[in-house]
Amino acid sequence: MNEIRTDRLVLRRAVAADLPAVHAFMSSPSAMRYWSTPPHESMAVTAPWFQAQFFSGDPGRDEWIIELDGRAVGNIGIWNMPEFGFILHPDVWGRGVATEAARAFVDHAFGAHPIDGITADVDPRNLASLRLLGRLGFAETGRAERTFHVAGEWCDSVYLKLSRPA
């Protein structure tokens, strides 16, 4: 499957021409606030990340571009089966894009992969992501302190899981 459509969005496989749009959100300090790395300082940082994220051929990845109104505005997927994640350009925050994309992706993931559940690792300060995952039915399975060291700052983790529907 190369495309998932919702009312407003297209989730699709990345193409090389998406690199500038992906760099726009990967270089945003706001978008990257709770990411596991600092904002990308240049296209030289984003280009190899983009290649690995979307074109590695790794069977443990299932990565998609989120497109709204013909513009790539985010990335959603599984990067380390079954760990789920997403990132959006701040321009589209607060418009339900993440929820709409996540619902569509979760349905796809359970249909496409023989997994018992989908997991997530979220910085506990990222309340918007925690609320979204809660609305999707993710339940907290644990917490850990000082799991990521990003730009001189230790970050903690909240671990969540969404079990395969019966």
N, CA, C and O of each residue as an XYZ file, in Angstrom:
664
protein
N       0.858     -1.176      0.000
C       0.000      0.000      0.000
C       0.903      1.238      0.000
O       1.848      1.336      0.783
N       0.597      2.156     -0.873
C       1.413      3.368     -0.989
C       0.679      4.641     -0.603
O       1.259      5.727     -0.622
N      -0.600      4.510     -0.252
C      -1.361      5.717      0.081
C      -2.522      5.357      0.998
O      -3.193      4.342      0.811
N      -2.743      6.208      1.990
C      -3.892      6.095      2.887
C      -4.588      7.447      2.850
O      -3.950      8.478      3.065
N      -5.875      7.453      2.583
C      -6.630      8.718      2.511
C      -7.593      8.833      3.677
O      -8.221      7.855      4.085
N      -7.700     10.044      4.208
C      -8.697     10.376      5.217
C      -9.511     11.525      4.637
O      -9.344     11.879      3.470
N     -10.392     12.110      5.445
C     -11.198     13.233      4.950
C     -10.342     14.375      4.418
O     -10.651     14.953      3.376
N      -9.254     14.704      5.141
C      -8.425     15.847      4.745
C      -7.005     15.512      4.349
O      -6.317     16.338      3.750
N      -6.556     14.316      4.673
C      -5.137     13.993      4.557
C      -4.860     12.887      3.554
O      -5.724     12.077      3.216
N      -3.627     12.891      3.097
C      -3.075     11.760      2.364
C      -1.824     11.335      3.127
O      -0.902     12.127      3.320
N      -1.806     10.093      3.550
C      -0.588      9.506      4.101
C       0.009      8.723      2.947
O      -0.651      7.865      2.360
N       1.262      9.020      2.625
C       1.875      8.402      1.461
C       3.350      8.148      1.727
O       3.934      8.671      2.676
N       3.921      7.343      0.873
C       5.346      7.068      0.949
C       6.105      8.316      0.507
O       5.638      9.067     -0.350
N       7.257      8.527      1.089
C       8.076      9.692      0.757
C       8.665      9.564     -0.639
O       8.883      8.468     -1.155
N       8.914     10.724     -1.227
C       9.657     10.829     -2.481
C      10.785     11.834     -2.236
O      10.717     12.639     -1.307
N      11.802     11.781     -3.061
C      12.975     12.643     -2.875
C      12.601     14.118     -2.778
O      13.239     14.873     -2.044
N      11.579     14.529     -3.508
C      11.161     15.937     -3.508
C      10.597     16.390     -2.161
O      10.400     17.589     -1.960
N      10.333     15.474     -1.238
C       9.827     15.837      0.091
C      10.916     16.358      1.028
O      10.604     16.910      2.083
N      12.169     16.194      0.665
C      13.255     16.558      1.566
C      13.152     17.995      2.094
O      13.285     18.175      3.304
N      12.925     19.020      1.281
C      12.835     20.379      1.849
C      11.687     20.542      2.849
O      11.851     21.217      3.865
N      10.547     19.945      2.580
C       9.411     20.046      3.501
C       9.713     19.311      4.804
O       9.354     19.782      5.883
N      10.365     18.174      4.704
C      10.735     17.424      5.907
C      11.760     18.226      6.714
O      11.685     18.285      7.941
N      12.710     18.839      6.019
C      13.693     19.669      6.729
C      12.993     20.816      7.465
O      13.424     21.208      8.549
N      11.926     21.349      6.887
C      11.211     22.468      7.525
C      10.705     22.087      8.909
O      10.789     22.902      9.828
N      10.180     20.873      9.091
C       9.721     20.523     10.446
C      10.830     19.922     11.290
O      10.808     20.069     12.512
N      11.795     19.253     10.684
C      12.889     18.675     11.466
C      13.869     19.748     11.962
O      14.656     19.488     12.872
N      13.827     20.928     11.382
C      14.691     22.023     11.831
C      13.960     22.997     12.752
O      14.557     23.954     13.244
N      12.680     22.757     12.983
C      11.873     23.637     13.819
C      12.109     23.350     15.305
O      11.838     22.239     15.761
N      12.607     24.331     16.070
C      12.773     24.094     17.511
C      11.466     23.707     18.206
O      11.480     22.897     19.133
N      10.348     24.270     17.773
C       9.059     23.914     18.386
C       8.699     22.464     18.095
O       8.336     21.721     19.008
N       8.795     22.057     16.846
C       8.439     20.687     16.476
C       9.361     19.672     17.130
O       8.930     18.574     17.481
N      10.625     20.033     17.295
C      11.627     19.102     17.813
C      11.791     19.168     19.333
O      12.659     18.493     19.886
N      10.977     19.961     20.007
C      11.123     20.169     21.448
C      11.190     18.865     22.231
O      11.988     18.751     23.161
N      10.380     17.891     21.880
C      10.337     16.638     22.625
C      10.863     15.458     21.806
O      10.597     14.304     22.143
N      11.596     15.737     20.748
C      12.187     14.700     19.896
C      13.438     14.165     20.572
O      13.919     14.763     21.535
N      13.963     13.074     20.097
C      15.130     12.451     20.719
C      16.458     13.026     20.229
O      17.524     12.566     20.638
N      16.395     14.024     19.358
C      17.592     14.723     18.894
C      17.282     16.217     18.836
O      16.114     16.604     18.831
N      18.311     17.057     18.792
C      18.050     18.497     18.637
C      17.516     18.799     17.238
O      17.586     17.953     16.346
N      16.982     20.006     17.049
C      16.549     20.395     15.707
C      17.710     20.266     14.713
O      18.865     20.516     15.059
N      17.394     19.883     13.504
C      18.415     19.749     12.469
C      18.928     21.135     12.091
O      18.152     22.016     11.723
N      20.230     21.313     12.187
C      20.832     22.626     11.934
C      20.952     22.946     10.455
O      21.031     24.116     10.080
N      20.967     21.922      9.607
C      21.142     22.156      8.176
C      20.572     20.981      7.390
O      20.246     19.931      7.944
N      20.464     21.191      6.093
C      20.023     20.117      5.206
C      21.018     18.956      5.250
O      20.644     17.813      4.988
N      22.268     19.237      5.576
C      23.286     18.182      5.677
C      22.971     17.211      6.816
O      23.414     16.063      6.784
N      22.219     17.650      7.810
C      21.779     16.764      8.893
C      20.505     16.036      8.468
O      20.366     14.835      8.703
N      19.585     16.755      7.849
C      18.300     16.160      7.479
C      18.438     15.131      6.360
O      17.757     14.106      6.393
N      19.287     15.370      5.386
C      19.370     14.480      4.221
C      19.683     13.026      4.595
O      18.976     12.135      4.124
N      20.706     12.735      5.417
C      20.934     11.329      5.763
C      19.831     10.751      6.658
O      19.501      9.569      6.558
N      19.261     11.595      7.536
C      18.142     11.135      8.363
C      16.963     10.751      7.460
O      16.351      9.698      7.645
N      16.653     11.606      6.490
C      15.563     11.380      5.534
C      15.779     10.059      4.790
O      14.853      9.261      4.644
N      16.993      9.840      4.329
C      17.313      8.605      3.608
C      17.074      7.381      4.491
O      16.438      6.417      4.065
N      17.581      7.422      5.709
C      17.420      6.289      6.623
C      15.961      6.090      7.027
O      15.487      4.958      7.126
N      15.262      7.181      7.257
C      13.878      7.119      7.715
C      12.958      6.497      6.672
O      12.109      5.666      6.995
N      13.132      6.903      5.429
C      12.158      6.534      4.400
C      12.645      5.531      3.354
O      11.823      4.888      2.702
N      13.940      5.384      3.181
C      14.433      4.587      2.056
C      15.429      3.506      2.444
O      16.132      2.983      1.579
N      15.507      3.160      3.726
C      16.512      2.192      4.180
C      16.170      0.758      3.786
O      17.060     -0.088      3.705
N      14.897      0.477      3.541
C      14.482     -0.894      3.272
C      14.400     -1.747      4.529
O      14.190     -2.957      4.448
N      14.563     -1.124      5.689
C      14.515     -1.824      6.969
C      13.099     -2.354      7.197
O      12.154     -1.566      7.229
N      12.929     -3.674      7.358
C      11.581     -4.222      7.578
C      10.963     -3.815      8.911
O       9.766     -4.013      9.115
N      11.753     -3.252      9.821
C      11.239     -2.767     11.093
C      10.689     -1.358     11.011
O      10.286     -0.791     12.027
N      10.665     -0.787      9.820
C      10.144      0.568      9.610
C       8.906      0.525      8.718
O       8.797     -0.296      7.806
N       7.995      1.418      9.006
C       6.811      1.626      8.155
C       6.493      3.108      8.254
O       5.621      3.507      9.025
N       7.186      3.916      7.486
C       7.156      5.372      7.605
C       6.369      6.025      6.467
O       6.439      5.601      5.314
N       5.627      7.055      6.822
C       4.736      7.743      5.888
C       4.897      9.260      6.021
O       5.222      9.774      7.091
N       4.667      9.943      4.936
C       4.561     11.397      4.913
C       3.092     11.743      5.145
O       2.205     11.082      4.606
N       2.837     12.768      5.938
C       1.481     13.292      6.118
C       1.352     14.501      5.200
O       2.122     15.456      5.304
N       0.387     14.452      4.315
C       0.170     15.534      3.363
C      -1.199     16.168      3.627
O      -2.210     15.479      3.765
N      -1.198     17.499      3.692
C      -2.429     18.279      3.876
C      -2.450     19.345      2.794
O      -1.492     20.104      2.647
N      -3.532     19.405      2.041
C      -3.668     20.397      0.970
C      -2.477     20.382      0.022
O      -2.004     21.435     -0.407
N      -1.994     19.192     -0.301
C      -0.903     19.041     -1.247
C       0.478     19.335     -0.696
O       1.446     19.357     -1.457
N       0.599     19.563      0.606
C       1.879     19.924      1.236
C       2.261     18.870      2.268
O       1.433     18.459      3.081
N       3.514     18.438      2.232
C       4.030     17.511      3.243
C       4.197     18.279      4.543
O       5.004     19.204      4.628
N       3.418     17.883      5.569
C       3.415     18.611      6.844
C       3.879     17.763      8.024
O       3.942     18.257      9.150
N       4.204     16.496      7.780
C       4.619     15.666      8.893
C       5.050     14.289      8.471
O       5.011     13.928      7.295
N       5.461     13.530      9.462
C       5.909     12.148      9.321
C       5.210     11.340     10.414
O       5.110     11.774     11.561
N       4.730     10.161     10.035
C       4.090      9.264     10.990
C       4.470      7.848     10.631
O       4.620      7.517      9.455
N       4.623      7.018     11.634
C       4.910      5.635     11.317
C       5.504      4.857     12.461
O       5.505      5.282     13.616
N       6.005      3.708     12.093
C       6.717      2.830     13.012
C       8.164      2.843     12.564
O       8.480      2.535     11.415
N       9.033      3.203     13.485
C      10.456      3.281     13.121
C      11.242      2.097     13.646
O      12.319      1.800     13.130
N      10.740      1.423     14.646
C      11.413      0.263     15.228
C      10.300     -0.665     15.702
O       9.876     -0.602     16.856
N       9.838     -1.513     14.815
C       8.650     -2.333     15.039
C       8.586     -2.817     16.478
O       9.514     -3.497     16.915
N       7.553     -2.509     17.232
C       6.313     -1.833     16.880
C       6.212     -0.405     17.442
O       5.120      0.035     17.801
N       7.350      0.330     17.524
C       7.324      1.652     18.158
C       6.844      2.732     17.190
O       7.409      2.935     16.116
N       5.798      3.404     17.605
C       5.065      4.391     16.825
C       5.529      5.794     17.176
O       5.873      6.085     18.322
N       5.532      6.657     16.171
C       5.857      8.048     16.416
C       5.336      8.944     15.315
O       4.948      8.482     14.243
N       5.335     10.227     15.598
C       4.873     11.202     14.606
C       5.465     12.558     14.942
O       5.839     12.832     16.082
N       5.540     13.396     13.920
C       5.985     14.775     14.081
C       5.268     15.602     13.025
O       5.098     15.168     11.886
N       4.850     16.801     13.420
C       4.136     17.695     12.506
C       4.788     19.063     12.491
O       5.375     19.504     13.478
N       4.672     19.719     11.356
C       5.092     21.113     11.276
C       4.176     21.926     12.194
O       2.963     21.715     12.186
N       4.731     22.847     12.982
C       3.900     23.630     13.908
C       2.786     24.429     13.224
O       1.802     24.784     13.874
N       2.921     24.714     11.942
C       1.875     25.449     11.220
C       0.526     24.738     11.242
O      -0.513     25.379     11.085
N       0.534     23.420     11.437
C      -0.734     22.674     11.389
C      -1.173     22.162     12.756
O      -2.159     21.432     12.853
N      -0.461     22.533     13.803
C      -0.860     22.130     15.149
C      -2.236     22.697     15.487
O      -2.614     23.769     15.014
N      -2.972     21.967     16.305
C      -4.264     22.440     16.794
C      -5.400     22.309     15.800
O      -6.481     22.852     16.028
N      -5.183     21.609     14.713
C      -6.214     21.455     13.674
C      -6.698     20.017     13.528
O      -7.430     19.700     12.590
N      -6.291     19.138     14.455
C      -6.732     17.745     14.406
C      -5.981     16.883     13.404
O      -6.361     15.736     13.171
N      -4.922     17.419     12.809
C      -4.168     16.670     11.801
C      -3.518     15.438     12.420
O      -3.592     14.349     11.851
N      -2.890     15.596     13.566
C      -2.217     14.458     14.203
C      -3.212     13.353     14.557
O      -2.934     12.173     14.342
N      -4.353     13.727     15.091
C      -5.355     12.724     15.455
C      -5.863     11.991     14.218
O      -5.967     10.764     14.214
N      -6.177     12.745     13.178
C      -6.693     12.135     11.942
C      -5.652     11.201     11.324
O      -5.981     10.094     10.897
N      -4.405     11.645     11.279
C      -3.340     10.823     10.707
C      -3.088      9.591     11.567
O      -2.918      8.490     11.043
N      -3.064      9.771     12.881
C      -2.775      8.655     13.780
C      -3.862      7.581     13.712
O      -3.552      6.390     13.692
N      -5.112      7.986     13.677
C      -6.191      6.984     13.571
C      -6.028      6.155     12.302
O      -6.150      4.930     12.327
N      -5.750      6.837     11.193
C      -5.588      6.130      9.917
C      -4.364      5.227      9.952
O      -4.408      4.096      9.469
N      -3.269      5.728     10.526
C      -2.058      4.919     10.553
C      -2.227      3.699     11.448
O      -1.807      2.605     11.071
N      -2.822      3.854     12.609
C      -3.010      2.729     13.527
C      -3.830      1.628     12.847
O      -3.488      0.450     12.954
N      -4.895      1.996     12.159
C      -5.692      1.000     11.429
C      -4.815      0.275     10.406
O      -4.866     -0.949     10.284
N      -4.017      1.045      9.679
C      -3.110      0.447      8.693
C      -2.117     -0.501      9.369
O      -1.917     -1.623      8.903
N      -1.502     -0.059     10.454
C      -0.457     -0.848     11.105
C      -0.975     -2.211     11.549
O      -0.314     -3.228     11.341
N      -2.157     -2.229     12.159
C      -2.706     -3.513     12.597
C      -3.121     -4.378     11.419
O      -3.079     -5.604     11.511
N      -3.521     -3.760     10.310
C      -3.868     -4.534      9.125
C      -2.663     -5.050      8.363
O      -2.743     -6.088      7.706
N      -1.549     -4.340      8.442
C      -0.382     -4.674      7.625
C       0.682     -5.490      8.352
O       1.504     -6.140      7.707
N       0.680     -5.467      9.679
C       1.764     -6.096     10.429
C       1.222     -7.071     11.480
O       0.237     -6.769     12.154
N       1.851     -8.222     11.621
C       1.425     -9.207     12.623
C       1.988     -8.858     14.004
O       2.826     -9.580     14.545
N       1.523     -7.756     14.557
C       2.010     -7.276     15.851
C       0.888     -7.362     16.878
O      -0.288     -7.211     16.544
N       1.266     -7.607     18.133
C       0.287     -7.692     19.216
C      -0.177     -6.323     19.676
O      -1.264     -6.176     20.233
N       0.666     -5.318     19.434
C       0.337     -3.976     19.862
C       1.315     -2.982     19.271
O       2.304     -3.350     18.638
N       1.016     -1.720     19.491
C       1.863     -0.619     19.046
C       2.314      0.108     20.307
O       1.509      0.381     21.197
N       3.592      0.418     20.374
C       4.127      1.087     21.550
C       4.530      2.516     21.216
O       4.682      2.879     20.049
N       4.698      3.318     22.258
C       5.166      4.692     22.094
C       6.015      5.061     23.306
O       5.776      4.588     24.417
N       7.007      5.912     23.073
C       7.893      6.441     24.106
C       7.768      7.955     24.012
O       8.193      8.553     23.023
N       7.182      8.585     25.042
C       6.849     10.009     24.982
C       7.486     10.738     26.159
O       7.478     10.249     27.288
N       8.031     11.902     25.880
C       8.522     12.779     26.938
C       7.307     13.191     27.774
O       6.323     13.665     27.206
N       7.337     13.031     29.097
C       6.159     13.338     29.916
C       5.732     14.806     29.861
O       4.613     15.133     30.255
N       6.596     15.684     29.385
C       6.217     17.094     29.239
C       5.403     17.339     27.976
O       4.818     18.409     27.811
N       5.362     16.360     27.090
C       4.647     16.502     25.816
C       3.173     16.130     26.017
O       2.708     15.074     25.589
N       2.476     17.024     26.672
C       1.087     16.748     27.056
C       0.171     16.564     25.855
O      -0.752     15.751     25.908
N       0.404     17.298     24.780
C      -0.452     17.162     23.594
C      -0.355     15.748     23.017
O      -1.373     15.150     22.669
N       0.851     15.216     22.914
C       0.999     13.854     22.390
C       0.414     12.822     23.342
O      -0.207     11.855     22.904
N       0.608     13.020     24.637
C       0.024     12.083     25.601
C      -1.499     12.086     25.532
O      -2.125     11.030     25.620
N      -2.101     13.265     25.375
C      -3.569     13.339     25.246
C      -4.035     12.641     23.965
O      -5.012     11.893     23.981
N      -3.338     12.887     22.866
C      -3.713     12.263     21.595
C      -3.639     10.743     21.713
O      -4.574     10.044     21.321
N      -2.541     10.231     22.249
C      -2.402      8.787     22.380
C      -3.459      8.213     23.325
O      -3.959      7.111     23.100
N      -3.796      8.948     24.366
C      -4.878      8.515     25.250
C      -6.203      8.411     24.521
O      -6.950      7.454     24.725
N      -6.503      9.383     23.671
C      -7.752      9.339     22.883
C      -7.775      8.132     21.951
O      -8.843      7.600     21.649
N      -6.615      7.705     21.501
C      -6.539      6.545     20.606
C      -6.636      5.219     21.364
O      -6.782      4.160     20.753
N      -6.554      5.279     22.696
C      -6.651      4.068     23.503
C      -5.332      3.547     24.031
O      -5.298      2.484     24.651
N      -4.245      4.266     23.804
C      -2.957      3.854     24.368
C      -3.031      3.942     25.892
O      -3.637      4.864     26.439
N      -2.417      2.988     26.563
C      -2.381      2.967     28.026
C      -0.922      2.996     28.478
O      -0.048      2.396     27.852
N      -0.687      3.697     29.562
C       0.662      3.781     30.109
C       1.096      2.419     30.643
O       0.342      1.739     31.339
N       2.329      2.035     30.301
C       2.881      0.766     30.772
C       4.086      0.961     31.687
O       4.552      0.009     32.313
N       4.588      2.184     31.767
C       5.737      2.433     32.625
C       6.340      3.794     32.391
O       5.947      4.528     31.484
N       7.321      4.119     33.244
C       8.041      5.390     33.149
C       9.507      5.131     33.459
O       9.858      4.179     34.155
N      10.346      5.996     32.929
C      11.774      5.925     33.230
C      12.337      7.340     33.227
O      11.873      8.209     32.489
N      13.338      7.551     34.060
C      13.975      8.855     34.134
C      15.273      8.860     33.338
O      15.948      7.840     33.199
N      15.598     10.041     32.820
C      16.872     10.282     32.145
C      17.133      9.271     31.031
O      18.178      8.621     31.008
N      16.190      9.145     30.120
C      16.315      8.178     29.024
C      16.970      8.767     27.780
O      17.563      8.035     26.987
N      16.870     10.074     27.605
C      17.489     10.743     26.457
C      18.254     11.955     26.943
O      17.794     12.684     27.821
N      19.412     12.162     26.370
C      20.191     13.372     26.652
C      20.234     14.168     25.359
O      20.930     13.795     24.415
N      19.486     15.266     25.318
C      19.332     16.039     24.095
C      19.764     17.477     24.357
O      19.204     18.162     25.213
N      20.761     17.920     23.613
C      21.240     19.302     23.687
C      21.523     19.726     25.132
O      21.149     20.822     25.550
N      22.179     18.858     25.880
C      22.563     19.184     27.247
C      21.478     19.013     28.285
O      21.675     19.378     29.444
N      20.347     18.472     27.905
C      19.207     18.320     28.821
C      18.779     16.857     28.885
O      18.609     16.208     27.853
N      18.608     16.342     30.100
C      18.073     14.997     30.268
C      16.555     15.028     30.124
O      15.883     15.929     30.625
N      16.037     14.030     29.434
C      14.591     13.894     29.252
C      14.165     12.537     29.801
O      14.935     11.577     29.781
N      12.950     12.472     30.284
C      12.379     11.239     30.808
C      11.477     10.611     29.754
O      11.267     11.190     28.688
N      10.947      9.438     30.046
C      10.059      8.736     29.121
C       8.821      8.211     29.834
O       8.880      7.750     30.974
N       7.702      8.294     29.129
C       6.478      7.595     29.488
C       6.286      6.555     28.390
O       6.294      6.894     27.207
N       6.116      5.297     28.773
C       5.922      4.224     27.810
C       4.436      3.881     27.745
O       3.758      3.767     28.766
N       3.952      3.719     26.515
C       2.534      3.425     26.304
C       2.384      2.280     25.315
O       3.295      1.974     24.546
N       1.214      1.659     25.353
C       0.921      0.580     24.401
C      -0.548      0.602     24.028
O      -1.426      0.846     24.855
N      -0.780      0.340     22.763
C      -2.127      0.122     22.244
C      -2.170     -1.320     21.773
O      -1.472     -1.681     20.826
N      -2.981     -2.152     22.421
C      -3.075     -3.549     22.044
C      -3.898     -3.720     20.777
O      -4.786     -2.922     20.476
N      -3.585     -4.767     20.054
C      -4.341     -5.098     18.830
C      -5.805     -5.276     19.212
O      -6.117     -5.956     20.189
N      -6.700     -4.668     18.445
C      -8.132     -4.864     18.730
C      -8.529     -6.333     18.611
O      -8.007     -7.073     17.777
N      -9.462     -6.730     19.464
C      -9.910     -8.135     19.460
C     -10.751     -8.441     18.241
O     -11.211     -9.570     18.075
